[in-house]
């Protein structure tokens, strides 16, 4: 009789453990299904925001590059100071040609 009680207790214990693990898995899956669209939405928003920032930096640089080409000597000195201040921290966002122009202008 002790052996039967032991086997029944083991089977019930194992069944309870499987039920608990299965329940946790189901809750985890439900939470993933609920939150994953929100994570994707945030990732997309961050990507588009950073892409807009990059495009804005490059557009501003192109405008300053064009202004530099038409500026007088005194105006060029002022534009170089503004470029150095504005684009020194975001230089990696510029294209290779823009980086070359930036380096050439700032080093003079």
LOZA-588660 format. One record per residue (C-alpha): residue in one letter; x, y, z. Coordinates in steps of 0.02 Angstrom, whole numbers, m for minus. Layout:
REM LOZA-588660
  residu       X       Y       Z
       A       X       Y       Z
...
REM end
This chain:
REM LOZA-588660
  residu       X       Y       Z
       X       0       0       0
       X     145     119      38
       X     216      92    m135
       X      49     130    m219
       X      30     289    m117
       X     207     339    m161
       X     178     308    m348
       X      13     404    m344
       X      99     549    m253
       X     240     549    m382
       X     117     549    m528
       X      14     688    m451
       X     170     788    m411
       X     235     768    m587
       X      65     813    m659
       X      59     969    m550
       X     234    1021    m606
       X     187     997    m789
       X      27    1096    m763
       X     122    1239    m679
       X     256    1245    m814
       X     124    1237    m951
       X      25    1378    m869
       X     181    1487    m857
       X     221    1452   m1039
       X      42    1499   m1090
       X      50    1661    m991
       X     219    1702   m1067
       X     153    1669   m1243
       X      m1    1776   m1211
       X     108    1919   m1144
       X     221    1905   m1296
       X      72    1914   m1414
       X       5    2064   m1321
       X     166    2165   m1308
       X     260    2120   m1468
       X     160    2238   m1581
       X     198    2379   m1458
       X     384    2339   m1461
       X     383    2340   m1651
       X     290    2505   m1654
       X     417    2585   m1537
       X     562    2516   m1639
       X     486    2586   m1799
       X     455    2755   m1719
       X     635    2764   m1655
       X     702    2713   m1826
       X     599    2842   m1919
       X     644    2977   m1793
       X     829    2941   m1810
       X     813    2934   m2000
       X     727    3104   m2001
       X     865    3173   m1888
       X     999    3107   m2005
       X     911    3178   m2157
       X     893    3346   m2069
       X    1078    3352   m2024
       X    1128    3311   m2202
       X    1007    3441   m2272
       X    1075    3574   m2154
       X    1252    3529   m2203
       X    1210    3540   m2388
       X    1132    3713   m2359
       X    1288    3771   m2266
       X    1400    3698   m2401
       X    1305    3797   m2532
       X    1312    3955   m2425
       X    1499    3929   m2403
       X    1524    3921   m2591
       X    1438    4091   m2613
       X    1508    4177   m2458
       X    1642    4310   m2443
       X    1801    4280   m2344
       X    1730    4349   m2180
       X    1569    4254   m2202
       X    1666    4094   m2236
       X    1757    4112   m2070
       X    1590    4129   m1980
       X    1517    3981   m2074
       X    1668    3874   m2029
       X    1642    3915   m1845
       X    1458    3869   m1857
       X    1499    3709   m1952
       X    1630    3659   m1826
       X    1508    3685   m1683
       X    1358    3606   m1767
       X    1431    3455   m1855
       X    1577    3401   m1747
       X    1468    3282   m1646
       X    1369    3218   m1795
       X    1509    3199   m1921
       X    1478    3010   m1937
       X    1306    3047   m2011
       X    1381    3136   m2162
       X    1423    3053   m2326
       X    1604    3030   m2379
       X    1601    3183   m2493
       X    1525    3288   m2355
       X    1656    3226   m2231
       X    1794    3271   m2353
       X    1723    3446   m2375
       X    1701    3465   m2187
       X    1880    3410   m2152
       X    1950    3523   m2288
       X    1853    3676   m2229
       X    1879    3652   m2043
       X    2066    3617   m2059
       X    2098    3783   m2149
REM end
